[in-house]
Amino acid sequence: MKNLKTKLLSYLEQKNHINPNPCQHNVISRIDEILKQHRRFNLLSLRKNFKLGIYIYGAVGVGKSILLKALKAVYPDSIILHFNELIFYLQAKTKKNSDFAKRIKEKKLIIVDEFFINNLTSLILFDKFLSDIKKINIPLIMSGNTKLSIIYNDPVNQDLCKEIQKKLEFFFLTINIKSKVDYRVKSIVNSNYFFLKQPHFTNKQNLIVKRLSKNLDAEEMQFKRKGNNFTLENIHGNLIDVEFEDFFSKNFVFQDYEIISKKIKFFVIRNIIQMDENSKNLLARFISFVDVVYENKNILSISSHVELEKLYIGKTNSHEFKRTISRLKEIGSNAYINKHLKLYR
C-alpha cells in the first residue's frame, strides 16, 4: 500500500485527535517497512533477518490498540481480531467457525490485539496458525503487554513451550513502546457508578437499576450462538443486574460476553471479590468481559470492598490485569459515562 505511513498518521490526527509521540512514530515506520518487505517477498524471504510480522508490546494505556484500529481502517482487505476471538475460531467446533477461520487466511493483512496466552492449547493453536500464514505469506501485526519470552510456561511441557517461544521470536519483529504514561490514568472515576470501599453501595446500585432500566420487573433472556445456548436472569430491558461470583462462575468465553453486550447496554456488577492465584477462572472471564465492555462501549456499574488496584493480588496474570484496571478507569470516567448515556437512554 502506497503512503501507508502518511495515511496512518493522518487518520490518528483527524479521527482520534492524537498527535503521535516518537515511540508511535517508530512503530508506524516499522509497520510500513515490514509491509513493504512483504510486497517483495520472493527476494527478501531468503534473508535471515526477514520478519513475517510485528509484535508491539509495552505498558497499558500507551495507545497500542488505537494504532492497530487505525491500521485496520486504512489498510485495504485487512481484518482485526481480539486474540480470544482468533483462538475461538481456530478451535473451529462448527462449520461456521471453520469457514470464518479460513476467510481470515484470505486477507491481505491480519491484525491481532491483546495477545494473551494462559493455557497450552491456545499456545499450540496459535503456533499452527503462524505456520499456516507463513506458508501463504500473510503479514501479521499483533499487540500485547508482555515480552514474547515470558508469554506462557507450562510446567509439564517446558520444552514445547520454549520451542514455540523461539518460533515466535523468529517470526516477529518485536517493538517495545517504552512510554510509561497511561493516558487513561487522567480519567476521574465517577463515584456514582463505581462504588469502591463505599458504605451502603447496595442501595446506591439499586438506584442505578431503578433509574436506567426500561423495565423494573426482572425477566429472563435467552442468548444463542453456535455451540452455546444459555439463559440469564434479572434482566430489566437493556440492563442486567448480577452478583460477581454468580455471573463469572458461569463457563462463558469471550464470544458469550460479545453476544450479551449486543443486547445489554447497562451492566450492574455487585460485590466483586478480591481475586488471587486461586481465582484464575474468575479472573480470566472478568478480563475478557471488561475487554468486551470496553470495545462495545457498554456502561458499567461495579461495587467492591476493595480498590480497583487491589481486585487482583496474584502474580501470574498481573500484567494482563493492569490493562483491565486501565480500561476500567476509562469505562468508569465521567467523560465515558456521560458520552454513552446519551446514546443509550
Secondary structure as UniProt FT lines:
FT   TURN            2..3
FT   HELIX           4..14
FT   HELIX           22..39
FT   HELIX           41..44
FT   TURN            45..46
FT   TURN            48..49
FT   STRAND          53..58
FT   TURN            60..61
FT   HELIX           64..74
FT   TURN            76..77
FT   STRAND          78..82
FT   HELIX           83..91
FT   HELIX           95..104
FT   TURN            105..106
FT   STRAND          109..115
FT   HELIX           120..135
FT   TURN            136..137
FT   STRAND          140..144
FT   HELIX           148..150
FT   HELIX           158..171
FT   STRAND          172..177
FT   HELIX           183..186
FT   TURN            191..193
FT   STRAND          194..196
FT   TURN            199..200
FT   HELIX           201..212
FT   STRAND          219..225
FT   TURN            226..227
FT   STRAND          228..236
FT   TURN            237..238
FT   STRAND          239..243
FT   HELIX           244..248
FT   HELIX           254..263
FT   STRAND          266..272
FT   HELIX           277..279
FT   HELIX           280..296
FT   STRAND          299..304
FT   HELIX           308..310
FT   TURN            316..317
FT   HELIX           318..331
FT   HELIX           334..344
//
